[in-house]
Amino acid sequence: MASPHSSTQSLEVTVVGGGLGGLTAALALRLRGLRVTVLEQAPRLGEIGAGIQTAPNASRILLGLGLRGRLEAIRTEPLDQVRRRWQDGSIIGLTPLGEFCKRTYNAPYWHYHRADLHRVLMDACVDPDGPGPVVDLRTDSRVTALDRGDPARPVAVTADGAEYAADVLIGADGVRSAVRDLMGAPDTLRFSGDMAFRALIPGDLIAADPATRWLVDRYQSTIWYGPDRHLVHYMIRGGEFLNVVGCVPCTDEVRERWTVASTARELVDAFPGWDDRVAAMLGKAKDDVSCFALYHRRRDPVWMDGHTALLGDACHAMLPYQAQGASQAMEDAAVLAEELGRVTRAGVETALRRYVDRRAKHAGMVQDASLRNMAFYHLPDGPEQEARDELLRRGFSGESDISYDWLWSGTPLHDPDLGAFAYQFAR
């Protein structure tokens, strides 16, 4: 369909996928005056019931998009990142977060319920009083074809036959990206051999049990290391829920089906012989436990073809062993908006090439580190495990491959206002 606004200044962009990466891109593009349509295949926009961490590199992007007040209303701030040994829970590493993080990196480390963060981004996209054109959000819009007969106006075709033409088409549609397949990008999907349990445990149950009360006395982001598996947990919504992610060897059923329902009993049984506090905590899970297979993409710089490009998991899906999947998608979104906001239609392809050049190497390094962390987290007891633990006890800022100083410092942006955005931690 022809654009009714073809004579206006700003570009038209179609973003396929209404998750955290897609909505961050839509908002960042809106704030630069671009007209954005988001096509989401689900019947309604929303996120699954789970937690998410935004390290300072992602928080800096979100604050720069003007979301600080809304984020402060929904965030929970951990004071430390703690690493524990599987058998007895002894602490083998501690990284201060909280005020230290804000003072050191000029941005916070925050936890959220994914649905709350998604809602903040969605509301900002459609806020009629916000700057830039209001984003057009279309649900129940599964993209099944691309028409690139006019190379400068790619058309996304949805299952119901609707066509959405734009100057730019962005595939932000996840690890199993339809846009990626339709644009003919290489098959880079890899199975990790692991799966993850996910659960939200009611915080009141945690607080009521003396065996688990310590989890609400001081908010922390905790990682338990054990042979072939590890466990992560942290509070969200100010203690309303304990978010739990447990990574273990994958079953054939989960590998084949990607996601299956599970139970608290299966979650407890996945960590046999671990510290008694682990079973006390995991046994409080309710009926919303699930397992999902951990797939990722091998590092690959092919993110674009003409006026079509990829973002987030569609181009650099990574394992959760660096807690950076969504954060890297948010960095993609900000850089994409910065590049597209500088050009007219004649410069779209050049802008997309610059976007890929600025992001592919960095995101690829995080991909690689996330993959190597799988082995780093899951070492069997022995000399390698002891050397790892000693490294962490000495205060190494990071994990197996990249330091937090590298990952959390600075900004991927050229914009001096956003790059120098100051978090006013001392009021």
N, C-alpha and C positions, 0 to 999 in steps of 0.2 A: 504494500500500500504506500502511496506517496505521502510524504510528510507535509502537513499543512503549515509547517514552520520553516520551510527550506530556505527562506531568505533571512532568518534571524541569525544572530551571532553565534549562539552556543550549539554544540554538537548534541546529537541524540544518541543515547547509549541504551542497549538492552543488556541487562544482567540476568543471566539464567542461574537461578538458585537464590533462595531467600534465607539462607543461614547467616551465621555471624559474619563470615567473610563477604558474602554478597551484599548484606545490608550496610556493612561498614563502607564498602565501595560505593554503594548508592548514595549514602550520606555525604561521603567525601566529594563525590562528583557533583552532587546537588550544591554543596557549599561553594563550588567553583563555577556555578551557573549552568551546568550541563543538565539536559533534560533526560531523566532516567525512567525506564520501565523495568520492573523486576518481575520475572516469570518464575513462579514457585509451583512445583508439581503437586504439593500437598493440598488438601481441600481448604486448610486454613493455615495461616502463618503461626509459627510457634517453635519452641525447642523442647527437647526431651527433658525429663526430670533428672538432672544431674548437675554436678558442680563444674566450675571452670576456674582456672587460675589465670590472671593477667599479670605477668611480670612487668617491670618498669618499661621495657621496650614497647609493650602493647598499651600499657596505661598511658604512656606519653602520647601515643596516637589518639586514643580516645579523649584525653583531656584537650588535645589540640583541636578536636572537632566540637568543642564547646559543651561537653557532656559532664563536666565535673560535678555540678550540683546533683544531677540525676544519679550519677554513679555513687556518690557518697551516701545517698539514701538507701542503696541496695547492697552495698559492699560489706564484707566482713574482712577485717585486717588481721592476718596472722602476725605474731610477734617474732617467730623464729621458724626456720626450716630445720627439722630434727631428723637425723638418720639413726635408726635403731637396728640392733642385731636380733635375728629371728628367734633365737632360743630363749634369751632372757630379757630382751628389751633394752639392754644396755646401750647407752648413747655412744655412737662412734663418730658423730659429726654434728656440728651445730652452726648454722649460718643465721646471723641476726637479720630480721626483716623490719617491719614496723617503721619507726622513726629513723632508724639507721639507713634503711633502704631509701627513704625519701631524701635524707640529707646527702647520701652518697651518690645516688643516681638521679636525683631531682624528679622522681616520679615514684608512685607507690606500688607495692605488691599487694594485690587484692584478690579475694575469692568472691565468687558470685554463684547464685543459682543460674544456670544457663538461660532459663526462661525469663528471668528478670533482666539479664543483660540484653537478651534479644528484644524484649519489650522496649527498653530504653532506646535502642537503635531504631526500631520500627517507628516509635512515636516521633523521634526526631526526623525521620525521613518524610513523614506525612504531616508534620506540624504546619498548619497554614500560616503561622506567624514567623516561621523560620526563614532564613535567607535562602535565595535560590528557588528554582521551580520545585513544587511539591512532587515527590516521587510517586509514580503510578505503580501500585502493588497489585499484581494479578495472581490469584491463587488458582488451584485446580488447572494449572497450565503446564502440562508436561510437554517438553520440546521433543519432537520425534524426527524432525528434518531441518536441514539448513538449505536455503536457496541462496547461492552466491553467484547467480547469473550476472548481477551487477556487482563487481568486486568492491565498489565503494559503498554499497548499501546491502550488507548481509541481512538476510531475512530468517528469523526463527519461526518455524512452523510448529504449532502445537497439535496435540492429539485430536482436538475438536476442529481442526482445519484453520484456525485463526493464524494470521500472518503478522509478524512484528518486524518491520524494517527499521534499520537505524544506521548511523554512521559507524558505529562500533558495536560488536557483539562480544560479551564477556561471559565465559563459562566459569561460574563459581558454584558448580553443581556437584561438588564432593568427589570422594575417592572413586566412585563409579560414574564418572562424568559422561553424560550423553553428548555434550558439546565436544569433549575431547575425541570421542569416537567418531562423531560426525565430521569433524574437521580433518580426520585422518592422521592424528598424532600417533606416535609409536605406542605399543602396548608395553608399559613399564611397570605394571602391577606385580607385586611380589607378596607371597605369604610368609609371615614371620615365623610360624610355628607356635606362636602364643595366642592366647585368648585373654580377654579381660572380663572379670566379674564387675558389675556396677550396681551400687545400691545406695539409697538414701535412708539412713537410720534415724528415727525420731530422736531429737536432742533431749527430750524430757526423759526418755528411757535411759539414755547415757548418763544424765545427771543424777538419776535416782539410785543408781547402783554404785556402791563404794568402789567396786572394781574398775569402773570406767569413768568415775566422776572427774578424774584428773584431766580428761579430754576437754572439759568445759571450764576448768579453772584457769587455763591459759591457752588462748587460741594459737595453734601451731599448724604448720604443714609438715606432716610426718611421713617418712618413707622407711619401711622395714625391709631390710635386705635378707634374703635367704637363698639356699641352693635352688636354682631353676625357677624361682618365683619371687615376687615382691608385692608389697602392700602399701598403698597410699591412702591417707585420710586427712580430712580437714573439715572444719565447721563452715556452714554457710547460713545465710539469713540470720545472722547474729546468734547462732546456736540452735536454731529451729531444727536443723538437720545436720548429721554427720555424713559428709559425702565420702564414699568408699570406692576405690578402684583396686582390684586385686588381679595381677597378671600371672598366669600359670600356663603350663603346656596345654595346647589346644586339643580338644577332642575332634574326632572325625565328623561328628554331627555338626558341631559349631562351625568347623571349617567349611562344610558344604552349605550350611544354611545362613552363614554370616552372623545371625542373631537368634538366640533362643531364650525362652523364659527359664528361670532357675529358682532356687529356694535358699533360704537362710541355712538350711542343713547342708546343702551342697557347697555353699560358700565357706562354712566352717570346716567342712571335710577337706577342702582344697588346701588347707594350711595345717597339716597334721604335725604334731610335735612342737608347734610354735608356743611362745610365751602364753600363759593362761589368759592374759589380758586380751589377746587377739580373739580367742574363742568367745570370751565374755562380751566383747564388742560386736563381733560379726553375728553372734547368735541373736542379737536384737533386731536384725533386719526383718522387714515385713515381706509382703507378697510381690514387691516390685523389683526383685533381684533379676538381673538379666546377664547373659554372657554374649560377647561379640568377638568374632575372629579379628585378629590384628593383621590387616593388610597394609602395605605401604607401596610407594613407588620408588624405583631406583632413580638416582639423580640423573636429570636430563634437562638440557637447556632449551628444548623445543616447546615453547609456550604459545606461539602465535603463528598465524597464517593469514597474511593480508590484513583485513580489518577485524579479524577474529582472534581473541586471545584468551588465555586461561588464568585462573587465580586460585590460590589456596590449595586445597587437597586435590583439585583437578590436575594440578601440575606438579605439586611437591608433597603429596600425602606422606606423612611421617609417623613413626611409632610414638606412643605417648611417653617415652622415656626421657624426654626433655621438657615436657609440659609446654610445648611451643607451637602446636599445630594451628590453633586459632590465632595465636599472637603473630605468627608469620603471615597468615592470611590478612590480618589487619595492616601489617606493614606493606604487603602487596597493594592493598586497597588505597592507602595513602599515597604511595608512589605513583600508582596508575592515575589517580586523580590529578596529581601534580603535573604529570606529563601531558595528559589529555587537556588539562585546563590551559595549556600554553599554546595550543595549535588551532588552526582552522581545519576544515575538511581535507585540504590538500596535504596536511601534515600528519594525518592519523597514523599511517603506517610507520613513519619515522618515530612518532611518539611511543607507539607500542614497542618498537625495537628498543628504544631507550629504557622503557619500563622493564623489559626482560633483561637487558644488560645490567641494570641496577639491582635486580632482585634475584636472578637465577643462581649466581654464585653464592650469595649470602644464604639464601634458603637452602641451597644444596649442602652447604657446610652444616647447617642445623639438622638436615635430614641424616647426613652421615653420622653426626654425633648421637642422634637419637637411636640409630641402629646399633652403634657400638655400645651405647649404654645398656642395651639388653643384656649383653654379656657381663658388663661391669656390675650391674645390679644383681645378677643371678649366679655369681661365682660359687662353686662348691667350697665348703670349708677346707682350708689348706693354705699354703704359702701365698698364692695369689690373693686370696681373700684377706689374709693378714696384711699384705702390703697395701691393698686398697684401703682397709680400715685405718691403717697408720697414716696414709695420705690424707684422709678425711679428718682424722684427729688433729693433724697439724694445721688445719684450717684452710685447705685448698679450696679456692672459690670456684667451684664448678664440679664437674664429674669426670668422665673419662677423657674428654677430648677438647672441649671449649670452656673457657672460663666465664663466670657470670659477669665479670668486668667487661669482657668483649661483647657478650650477648645483651646485657642490660644497659650499657652506656650509649650515649649519643642518640642519633636519629637517622633514619634512612632518607630524610627529606632535605631538599635544598632550601626550602622556604625559610627565611631567617626568623620569621615570627613564630612558626611552629617549632623550628629547631631549637629556639632559645626559650621555649615555653617554660615558665618557672612554676614549680609546685610550691605554693605558699604554705609550707608546713609549720611555720612559726607565725601565729597570728596574735 
